[in-house]
Amino acid sequence: MKHRKEPPGDKNIIGTRVVALRKAKKMKQKEFLAKLQTVGLDLSPTSLSRLEGQERLVQDFEVVAIAKALDVSVRELLGESLD
């Protein structure tokens, strides 16, 4: 995977969280895309890359599917503490 040359965009707030959670689970993008398909979300590699780089908007149903695929709550994905 290529490292980003530019700072993240401003189109969503979950992109950096998706990257961190995915990497914490030692999942490559390709594996994560397959996992997303199992929960009903079919994204292209380019679309995932743009999401992670905060260069694309994220629909509410995508947030739910991404949280499910990462096995975290939507609140955790959004960066809220779970106190």
Biotite code that builds the C-alpha atoms (Angstrom):
import biotite.structure as struc

atoms = struc.array([
    struc.Atom([0.000, 0.000, 0.000], chain_id="A", res_id=1, res_name="MET", atom_name="CA", element="C"),
    struc.Atom([1.275, 3.446, -0.900], chain_id="A", res_id=2, res_name="LYS", atom_name="CA", element="C"),
    struc.Atom([1.655, 5.990, 1.855], chain_id="A", res_id=3, res_name="HIS", atom_name="CA", element="C"),
    struc.Atom([-0.375, 9.157, 1.511], chain_id="A", res_id=4, res_name="ARG", atom_name="CA", element="C"),
    struc.Atom([1.583, 12.115, 0.201], chain_id="A", res_id=5, res_name="LYS", atom_name="CA", element="C"),
    struc.Atom([-1.022, 14.698, 1.168], chain_id="A", res_id=6, res_name="GLU", atom_name="CA", element="C"),
    struc.Atom([-2.754, 15.363, 4.490], chain_id="A", res_id=7, res_name="PRO", atom_name="CA", element="C"),
    struc.Atom([-6.224, 13.868, 4.963], chain_id="A", res_id=8, res_name="PRO", atom_name="CA", element="C"),
    struc.Atom([-9.180, 15.646, 3.424], chain_id="A", res_id=9, res_name="GLY", atom_name="CA", element="C"),
    struc.Atom([-12.213, 16.985, 5.239], chain_id="A", res_id=10, res_name="ASP", atom_name="CA", element="C"),
    struc.Atom([-15.100, 15.042, 3.713], chain_id="A", res_id=11, res_name="LYS", atom_name="CA", element="C"),
    struc.Atom([-15.652, 12.664, 6.671], chain_id="A", res_id=12, res_name="ASN", atom_name="CA", element="C"),
    struc.Atom([-14.581, 12.115, 10.272], chain_id="A", res_id=13, res_name="ILE", atom_name="CA", element="C"),
    struc.Atom([-14.181, 8.337, 10.236], chain_id="A", res_id=14, res_name="ILE", atom_name="CA", element="C"),
    struc.Atom([-11.464, 7.841, 7.644], chain_id="A", res_id=15, res_name="GLY", atom_name="CA", element="C"),
    struc.Atom([-8.524, 7.979, 10.017], chain_id="A", res_id=16, res_name="THR", atom_name="CA", element="C"),
    struc.Atom([-10.422, 5.824, 12.541], chain_id="A", res_id=17, res_name="ARG", atom_name="CA", element="C"),
    struc.Atom([-11.088, 3.198, 9.860], chain_id="A", res_id=18, res_name="VAL", atom_name="CA", element="C"),
    struc.Atom([-7.384, 3.057, 9.032], chain_id="A", res_id=19, res_name="VAL", atom_name="CA", element="C"),
    struc.Atom([-6.363, 2.811, 12.705], chain_id="A", res_id=20, res_name="ALA", atom_name="CA", element="C"),
    struc.Atom([-8.939, 0.148, 13.561], chain_id="A", res_id=21, res_name="LEU", atom_name="CA", element="C"),
    struc.Atom([-8.235, -1.860, 10.405], chain_id="A", res_id=22, res_name="ARG", atom_name="CA", element="C"),
    struc.Atom([-4.498, -1.815, 11.050], chain_id="A", res_id=23, res_name="LYS", atom_name="CA", element="C"),
    struc.Atom([-4.989, -2.683, 14.739], chain_id="A", res_id=24, res_name="ALA", atom_name="CA", element="C"),
    struc.Atom([-6.790, -5.799, 13.519], chain_id="A", res_id=25, res_name="LYS", atom_name="CA", element="C"),
    struc.Atom([-3.903, -6.449, 11.096], chain_id="A", res_id=26, res_name="LYS", atom_name="CA", element="C"),
    struc.Atom([-6.240, -6.277, 8.097], chain_id="A", res_id=27, res_name="MET", atom_name="CA", element="C"),
    struc.Atom([-5.059, -5.222, 4.679], chain_id="A", res_id=28, res_name="LYS", atom_name="CA", element="C"),
    struc.Atom([-7.391, -3.131, 2.539], chain_id="A", res_id=29, res_name="GLN", atom_name="CA", element="C"),
    struc.Atom([-8.145, -6.120, 0.316], chain_id="A", res_id=30, res_name="LYS", atom_name="CA", element="C"),
    struc.Atom([-9.155, -8.224, 3.331], chain_id="A", res_id=31, res_name="GLU", atom_name="CA", element="C"),
    struc.Atom([-11.267, -5.382, 4.682], chain_id="A", res_id=32, res_name="PHE", atom_name="CA", element="C"),
    struc.Atom([-13.048, -4.990, 1.338], chain_id="A", res_id=33, res_name="LEU", atom_name="CA", element="C"),
    struc.Atom([-13.930, -8.698, 1.437], chain_id="A", res_id=34, res_name="ALA", atom_name="CA", element="C"),
    struc.Atom([-15.202, -8.325, 5.015], chain_id="A", res_id=35, res_name="LYS", atom_name="CA", element="C"),
    struc.Atom([-17.318, -5.337, 3.958], chain_id="A", res_id=36, res_name="LEU", atom_name="CA", element="C"),
    struc.Atom([-18.891, -7.472, 1.236], chain_id="A", res_id=37, res_name="GLN", atom_name="CA", element="C"),
    struc.Atom([-19.907, -10.075, 3.829], chain_id="A", res_id=38, res_name="THR", atom_name="CA", element="C"),
    struc.Atom([-21.905, -7.385, 5.664], chain_id="A", res_id=39, res_name="VAL", atom_name="CA", element="C"),
    struc.Atom([-23.510, -6.130, 2.447], chain_id="A", res_id=40, res_name="GLY", atom_name="CA", element="C"),
    struc.Atom([-21.320, -3.196, 1.465], chain_id="A", res_id=41, res_name="LEU", atom_name="CA", element="C"),
    struc.Atom([-19.538, -3.425, -1.879], chain_id="A", res_id=42, res_name="ASP", atom_name="CA", element="C"),
    struc.Atom([-16.841, -0.757, -2.191], chain_id="A", res_id=43, res_name="LEU", atom_name="CA", element="C"),
    struc.Atom([-14.135, -0.490, -4.813], chain_id="A", res_id=44, res_name="SER", atom_name="CA", element="C"),
    struc.Atom([-10.511, -0.273, -3.666], chain_id="A", res_id=45, res_name="PRO", atom_name="CA", element="C"),
    struc.Atom([-10.428, 3.334, -4.895], chain_id="A", res_id=46, res_name="THR", atom_name="CA", element="C"),
    struc.Atom([-13.552, 4.213, -2.949], chain_id="A", res_id=47, res_name="SER", atom_name="CA", element="C"),
    struc.Atom([-12.117, 2.708, 0.251], chain_id="A", res_id=48, res_name="LEU", atom_name="CA", element="C"),
    struc.Atom([-8.842, 4.543, -0.263], chain_id="A", res_id=49, res_name="SER", atom_name="CA", element="C"),
    struc.Atom([-10.687, 7.839, -0.735], chain_id="A", res_id=50, res_name="ARG", atom_name="CA", element="C"),
    struc.Atom([-12.818, 7.121, 2.354], chain_id="A", res_id=51, res_name="LEU", atom_name="CA", element="C"),
    struc.Atom([-9.739, 6.385, 4.453], chain_id="A", res_id=52, res_name="GLU", atom_name="CA", element="C"),
    struc.Atom([-8.083, 9.540, 3.121], chain_id="A", res_id=53, res_name="GLY", atom_name="CA", element="C"),
    struc.Atom([-11.191, 11.528, 4.065], chain_id="A", res_id=54, res_name="GLN", atom_name="CA", element="C"),
    struc.Atom([-11.612, 12.518, 0.427], chain_id="A", res_id=55, res_name="GLU", atom_name="CA", element="C"),
    struc.Atom([-15.159, 11.169, 0.014], chain_id="A", res_id=56, res_name="ARG", atom_name="CA", element="C"),
    struc.Atom([-18.417, 11.517, 1.866], chain_id="A", res_id=57, res_name="LEU", atom_name="CA", element="C"),
    struc.Atom([-19.665, 8.495, 3.807], chain_id="A", res_id=58, res_name="VAL", atom_name="CA", element="C"),
    struc.Atom([-23.331, 7.525, 3.812], chain_id="A", res_id=59, res_name="GLN", atom_name="CA", element="C"),
    struc.Atom([-25.023, 6.559, 7.075], chain_id="A", res_id=60, res_name="ASP", atom_name="CA", element="C"),
    struc.Atom([-25.581, 2.955, 5.937], chain_id="A", res_id=61, res_name="PHE", atom_name="CA", element="C"),
    struc.Atom([-21.873, 2.731, 5.115], chain_id="A", res_id=62, res_name="GLU", atom_name="CA", element="C"),
    struc.Atom([-20.942, 3.839, 8.648], chain_id="A", res_id=63, res_name="VAL", atom_name="CA", element="C"),
    struc.Atom([-23.100, 1.042, 10.075], chain_id="A", res_id=64, res_name="VAL", atom_name="CA", element="C"),
    struc.Atom([-21.602, -1.583, 7.728], chain_id="A", res_id=65, res_name="ALA", atom_name="CA", element="C"),
    struc.Atom([-18.030, -0.415, 8.368], chain_id="A", res_id=66, res_name="ILE", atom_name="CA", element="C"),
    struc.Atom([-18.544, -0.599, 12.131], chain_id="A", res_id=67, res_name="ALA", atom_name="CA", element="C"),
    struc.Atom([-19.982, -4.091, 11.740], chain_id="A", res_id=68, res_name="LYS", atom_name="CA", element="C"),
    struc.Atom([-17.079, -5.221, 9.545], chain_id="A", res_id=69, res_name="ALA", atom_name="CA", element="C"),
    struc.Atom([-14.556, -3.855, 12.067], chain_id="A", res_id=70, res_name="LEU", atom_name="CA", element="C"),
    struc.Atom([-16.520, -5.373, 14.964], chain_id="A", res_id=71, res_name="ASP", atom_name="CA", element="C"),
    struc.Atom([-16.844, -2.039, 16.768], chain_id="A", res_id=72, res_name="VAL", atom_name="CA", element="C"),
    struc.Atom([-19.794, 0.142, 17.701], chain_id="A", res_id=73, res_name="SER", atom_name="CA", element="C"),
    struc.Atom([-20.801, 3.079, 15.538], chain_id="A", res_id=74, res_name="VAL", atom_name="CA", element="C"),
    struc.Atom([-19.981, 5.304, 18.537], chain_id="A", res_id=75, res_name="ARG", atom_name="CA", element="C"),
    struc.Atom([-16.450, 3.906, 18.680], chain_id="A", res_id=76, res_name="GLU", atom_name="CA", element="C"),
    struc.Atom([-16.039, 4.367, 14.935], chain_id="A", res_id=77, res_name="LEU", atom_name="CA", element="C"),
    struc.Atom([-17.110, 7.987, 15.316], chain_id="A", res_id=78, res_name="LEU", atom_name="CA", element="C"),
    struc.Atom([-14.478, 8.455, 18.013], chain_id="A", res_id=79, res_name="GLY", atom_name="CA", element="C"),
    struc.Atom([-16.818, 8.794, 20.978], chain_id="A", res_id=80, res_name="GLU", atom_name="CA", element="C"),
    struc.Atom([-15.563, 7.436, 24.273], chain_id="A", res_id=81, res_name="SER", atom_name="CA", element="C"),
    struc.Atom([-17.453, 4.463, 25.622], chain_id="A", res_id=82, res_name="LEU", atom_name="CA", element="C"),
    struc.Atom([-17.626, 5.656, 29.243], chain_id="A", res_id=83, res_name="ASP", atom_name="CA", element="C"),
])
